[in-house]
Amino acid sequence: MHIGVFYRLGGGRGKQINNLGLPHDTIVRQRERNVTVKPGKIPGTLLVEWDLVDHAHSYEARYARLPITEATVYTTVTTPKHSIVLEGLIQGQQYAIQIAGVNSDPHRAWSIEITSFVM
């Protein structure tokens, strides 16, 4: 089974200080975190896994069906783990997925965007 995976870089926040007293670029560097996407155990699901992010107390996964346009609205889910099963996806469709560590800073350093077809 082949899953198409493509990467797109997001923007950063510069040298502002966040609520943890760390420069935002410290958090931004955390965006390179080995996000992997595999077919889930049941049709219409994807298993998304990533490395732990320093200073994160939970994680947000956001996803949307491709193509991404200015009108696209992402679905966002929160988890305390460093993996999640995205459910209720449309088989044969391609989705864009990003992960961010969550802490007291309201800004998110989203991972590189991964796209995957749903089986």
C-alpha positions as CSV (number, residue, x, y, z in Angstrom):
1,M,0.0,0.0,0.0
2,H,1.4,3.4,-1.0
3,I,0.6,6.6,0.8
4,G,1.6,9.9,-0.8
5,V,3.5,12.2,1.6
6,F,4.4,15.7,0.7
7,Y,5.9,18.5,2.9
8,R,5.2,22.2,3.1
9,L,6.9,24.6,5.5
10,G,4.9,27.0,7.6
11,G,5.9,30.5,8.9
12,G,7.7,31.3,12.2
13,R,7.3,33.9,14.9
14,G,10.7,35.4,15.3
15,K,12.3,36.3,18.6
16,Q,9.3,37.3,20.7
17,I,9.1,35.8,24.2
18,N,6.4,33.4,25.1
19,N,4.6,32.7,28.4
20,L,7.3,30.2,29.4
21,G,10.0,32.8,29.1
22,L,11.5,31.1,26.1
23,P,12.1,32.8,22.7
24,H,9.5,31.8,20.2
25,D,12.2,30.6,17.9
26,T,12.9,27.9,20.6
27,I,9.4,26.7,20.1
28,V,9.4,27.1,16.3
29,R,12.4,24.8,16.1
30,Q,10.2,22.1,17.6
31,R,8.2,22.0,14.4
32,E,10.6,19.5,12.8
33,R,9.3,16.5,14.7
34,N,9.1,13.4,12.5
35,V,5.4,13.4,11.9
36,T,4.3,10.1,10.3
37,V,0.9,9.1,8.8
38,K,-0.3,5.6,8.2
39,P,-3.6,4.0,7.3
40,G,-5.7,3.3,10.4
41,K,-6.9,-0.2,11.3
42,I,-10.4,0.6,9.9
43,P,-11.3,2.2,6.6
44,G,-11.7,6.0,6.8
45,T,-9.0,6.5,9.5
46,L,-5.4,7.6,9.6
47,L,-2.9,7.0,12.4
48,V,-0.7,10.1,13.0
49,E,2.4,9.8,15.2
50,W,5.1,12.3,16.1
51,D,8.0,12.8,18.5
52,L,7.5,14.4,21.9
53,V,7.8,18.2,21.9
54,D,9.7,19.9,24.7
55,H,7.5,22.0,27.1
56,A,4.2,20.6,25.6
57,H,1.5,19.5,28.0
58,S,-0.8,18.3,25.1
59,Y,-0.9,18.4,21.3
60,E,-3.2,19.7,18.6
61,A,-3.7,17.9,15.3
62,R,-5.4,19.9,12.6
63,Y,-6.5,18.5,9.3
64,A,-8.5,19.4,6.2
65,R,-9.4,17.8,2.9
66,L,-7.3,18.9,-0.1
67,P,-7.1,21.2,-2.0
68,I,-6.4,23.8,0.7
69,T,-7.8,27.2,-0.3
70,E,-8.3,30.5,1.6
71,A,-11.8,29.2,2.5
72,T,-10.5,26.0,4.0
73,V,-11.5,25.4,7.6
74,Y,-9.3,22.9,9.5
75,T,-10.7,20.4,12.0
76,T,-8.6,20.6,15.2
77,V,-8.4,17.9,17.9
78,T,-6.5,17.9,21.1
79,T,-4.8,14.9,22.7
80,P,-2.4,14.4,25.7
81,K,-0.6,11.7,23.7
82,H,1.9,11.9,20.8
83,S,-0.3,10.0,18.5
84,I,-3.9,10.1,17.3
85,V,-6.3,8.3,15.1
86,L,-8.2,10.6,12.8
87,E,-11.7,9.1,12.2
88,G,-14.6,9.8,9.9
89,L,-12.4,10.7,6.9
90,I,-13.6,10.1,3.3
91,Q,-12.0,7.1,1.6
92,G,-10.1,8.0,-1.6
93,Q,-9.7,11.7,-0.5
94,Q,-6.4,13.4,0.3
95,Y,-6.0,15.3,3.6
96,A,-3.4,17.8,4.9
97,I,-2.3,17.2,8.5
98,Q,-0.3,19.3,10.9
99,I,0.7,18.8,14.6
100,A,1.6,21.4,17.3
101,G,2.7,21.1,20.9
102,V,0.4,23.0,23.3
103,N,1.6,24.9,26.4
104,S,0.6,28.3,28.0
105,D,1.6,30.2,24.8
106,P,-1.4,30.8,22.6
107,H,0.7,30.7,19.4
108,R,1.2,27.3,17.7
109,A,4.4,26.2,15.9
110,W,2.7,23.9,13.4
111,S,4.7,21.0,12.0
112,I,5.5,20.7,8.4
113,E,2.3,19.8,6.5
114,I,1.9,16.1,5.6
115,T,-0.6,15.0,3.1
116,S,-2.0,11.6,2.8
117,F,-4.7,9.6,1.0
118,V,-7.3,7.8,3.1
119,M,-7.8,4.1,2.3
